[in-house]
Amino acid sequence: MAIAIALIVIVIGSIAFHFLSPWWLTPAASNWGEIDDAFTLTLVITGAFFVVINVMIAWFVIRYRHKKGRKSVYQPDNKKLEAWLIGLTTVAIIGLLAPGLVVYGKFVAVPEDAKVFEVVGEQWKWSYRFPGEDNQLGQSHVRFISSTNPLGLDPEDPASQDDKIILSPELHLPLYTPLKVLLRSKDVLHDFNVPQFRAKMDMVPGSVTYFWFTPTQRGTFDILCAELCGIGHFNMRGRVVVEDDAAFGRWLATQPTFAQTQQPQEAGSMDLVSLGKTLSEVNGCIACHSLDGKPGVGPTWLGLYGKTEIMSDDTEKLVDDEYLKVAILNANAEVVKGYPAIMPVYQFNDQEVEAIIAYIKAVSHPDQNQAGEQPDDSGENK
């Protein structure tokens, strides 16, 4: 009897929690309210089965509880009961699957007037690309990926030259504009997810996936990776700013084209710290190494330069230029104790390594730099 009462209490409590819960879905910021409807229908169907099954179990416990002298009767089959169970289960499965298939069909049926942009995922950062004045995205391939061409655009494709390249985690989108999102991954499986958009899709290495949506609400929303992609998965975040067409146009106009990113800079006029900052963002360094002292996948860069680190073999190493050069080019040769050996191998030239070291120095002791110790062209503080 106690079991039956417990089951009935669980059913009543679950229903009450559903209607009284503060954890309702956040307001949608896109046109995909149909995804909420499909979710609600799934919840209703599974909830109905949950209630019926538990109430039936409670009733069986009470009705057929043990009594002295009562004997069980063996019944090999019951055609009528089997027919009911098969019929109800079939209807429920159709109710669960059919709405989802209908909504998914609309999810990938892109309107002809939709504007296109691309999202590129990698461990553990987001990058974006918009077409230029020709309204056409250029071709890309993994063989073109390098430290100066992180998205792997074909330098010989004329359509690539005016593509707008956004290597920061912040994305801007125009309000009330249908958008087709092209998705690709540079390394492992990722998933582009903006919860308020009700829109998400896996990013599969070696292929390009897509979906479409229309932003319908101004605001700033979090971009998350919804697929476990490694130890830094939790830190693979970005944000999307939905704004009117004029504000979006001004933002897009400030973004460099692919051709501009490929123009060599004169060594004498190059700001090594700025170049190091760009390289660190482009190659995902700051996704693992925090700049504010917070723990991460790798050692924080705040206060790093000049510090003595303990290696995994309990030896001590002074963090100087030579140490950082080895750490950047062959990180897994000497691993700091307490951190995993997961840093990928990078192919940086001497100038790029020098720039990253200059940036690490700058962020390692920000108070000194703010006080007036400006790095010169060699990356050393004056």
HELIX and SHEET records of a PDB file:
HELIX    1   1 ALA A    2  LEU A   20  1                                  19    
HELIX    2   2 GLY A   33  ARG A   63  1                                  31    
HELIX    3   3 LYS A   79  PHE A  107  1                                  29    
HELIX    4   4 VAL A  142  PHE A  144  5                                   3    
HELIX    5   5 PRO A  158  SER A  160  5                                   3    
HELIX    6   6 PRO A  195  PHE A  197  5                                   3    
HELIX    7   7 HIS A  233  ASN A  235  5                                   3    
HELIX    8   8 ASP A  245  ALA A  253  1                                   9    
HELIX    9   9 PHE A  258  THR A  261  1                                   4    
HELIX   10  10 ALA A  267  SER A  269  5                                   3    
HELIX   11  11 LEU A  272  VAL A  282  1                                  11    
HELIX   12  12 CYS A  285  CYS A  288  1                                   4    
HELIX   13  13 ASP A  321  LEU A  329  1                                   9    
HELIX   14  14 ALA A  331  ALA A  333  5                                   3    
HELIX   15  15 ASP A  350  SER A  364  1                                  15    
HELIX   16  16 PRO A  366  GLN A  370  1                                   5    
SHEET    1   A 5 LYS A 164  ILE A 166  0                                        
SHEET    2   A 5 LYS A 125  PHE A 130 -1                                        
SHEET    3   A 5 LYS A 115  GLU A 122 -1                                        
SHEET    4   A 5 LEU A 179  SER A 185  1                                        
SHEET    5   A 5 THR A 209  PHE A 213 -1                                        
SHEET    1   B 5 GLU A 170  PRO A 174  0                                        
SHEET    2   B 5 ARG A 237  GLU A 243  1                                        
SHEET    3   B 5 GLY A 219  CYS A 225 -1                                        
SHEET    4   B 5 HIS A 190  VAL A 194 -1                                        
SHEET    5   B 5 ALA A 199  MET A 203 -1                                        
SHEET    1   C 2 THR A 308  ILE A 310  0                                        
SHEET    2   C 2 GLU A 316  LEU A 318 -1                                        
END                                                                             
